[in-house]
Amino acid sequence: MRLRVATCIAEALDYCSSEGHPLYHDLNAYRVLFDEDGDPRLSCFGLMKNSRDGKSYSTNLAYTPPEYLRNGRVTPESVIYSFGTVLVDLLSGKHIPPSHALDMIRGKNIVLLMDSHLEGKFSMEEATVVVGLASQCLQYEPRERPSMKDLVATLAPLHTKPDVPSYVMLGISKYEEAPPTPQRPLSPMGEACSRLDLTAIHQILVMNHYKDDEGTNELSFQEWTQQMRDMLEARKRGDYAFRDKDFKTAIDCYSQFIDVGTMVSPTVFARRSLCYLFCDQPDAALADAMQAQIVNPEWPTAFYMQSVALAKLDMHKDAADMLNEAAGLEEKKQRVVKGS
């Protein structure tokens, strides 16, 4: 199944490239979704449709293509590098920094790299091929990395069971009803999200300001002091517009802050997500809420905002599950506070 996931991602990226969209923002395991048949799908949220110069940002420097650290640009070769990190994730079942993975590959520690949950039940020949591909993708020099077509050509022959449905390979029943999700008590934010009360959500986000950014609102890399000032000024203008419910202006200002890429802020993504909801753009709202989760994986607000966006997209079961997951994270956070 892992080979199927790798092949599907490579084919999706190759298709996007052939359609004139070779840049994909921050490719990682969170971008891979599964449909009701268990088939892997690549989320469209990472497509950089409007970026001509390839400017982007990364949420974790350990997984950032080296050339992005040098010049702040994402290129088609950068996408190949990120695909290499996904291959390592699929092989190991863990999020291993590329530098560590390359050390293991150079030391020919393939067995140590492989996911222990596989219990040795994998083809060493296939594993060697995929490990070799990952190594090529993670080369320091962009010109030394393979093309996406080369990756598809190498991975496709390894996919030897195309007729076996994905849900069978995953060991799940396609038609089995999922057990009901246990409901948890909701906080004021949760209650507002469950009612799809955008005005109440807005009031809570304004009141909370940036207190939830502590520990996550980190500098990624700093180019110029003036650039930092301009970026923070853009965020301040966005905050004023957000407070005054001028949501289109807030989107523009927050986008300026995000596009610079020197600082990442889950709160900015949550605020822009709500702005998109007020502007009847639930797809964009969901994308921003997912980005907030990537920046801070255990932040309840990121999950709450996803639940609202999913409900607006008429994905009500997913919205309910996300709402409950957010409530669970809040419970966990409260237990930690009480324990300390």
HELIX and SHEET records of a PDB file:
HELIX    1   1 ARG A    2  SER A   18  1                                  17    
HELIX    2   2 ALA A   29  ARG A   31  5                                   3    
HELIX    3   3 CYS A   44  GLY A   46  5                                   3    
HELIX    4   4 LEU A   61  TYR A   63  5                                   3    
HELIX    5   5 PRO A   66  ASN A   71  1                                   6    
HELIX    6   6 PRO A   76  SER A   92  1                                  17    
HELIX    7   7 PRO A   98  ARG A  106  1                                   9    
HELIX    8   8 ILE A  110  LEU A  113  1                                   4    
HELIX    9   9 SER A  116  LEU A  118  5                                   3    
HELIX   10  10 MET A  124  CYS A  137  1                                  14    
HELIX   11  11 PRO A  142  GLU A  144  5                                   3    
HELIX   12  12 MET A  148  LEU A  155  1                                   8    
HELIX   13  13 ALA A  156  LEU A  158  5                                   3    
HELIX   14  14 SER A  166  MET A  169  1                                   4    
HELIX   15  15 PRO A  188  SER A  194  1                                   7    
HELIX   16  16 LEU A  198  ASN A  208  1                                  11    
HELIX   17  17 LYS A  211  ASP A  213  5                                   3    
HELIX   18  18 THR A  225  ARG A  243  1                                  19    
HELIX   19  19 PHE A  247  VAL A  260  1                                  14    
HELIX   20  20 PRO A  266  PHE A  278  1                                  13    
HELIX   21  21 PRO A  282  VAL A  295  1                                  14    
HELIX   22  22 PRO A  300  LYS A  312  1                                  13    
HELIX   23  23 HIS A  316  GLY A  339  1                                  24    
SHEET    1   A 2 VAL A  32  PHE A  34  0                                        
SHEET    2   A 2 PRO A  40  LEU A  42 -1                                        
END                                                                             
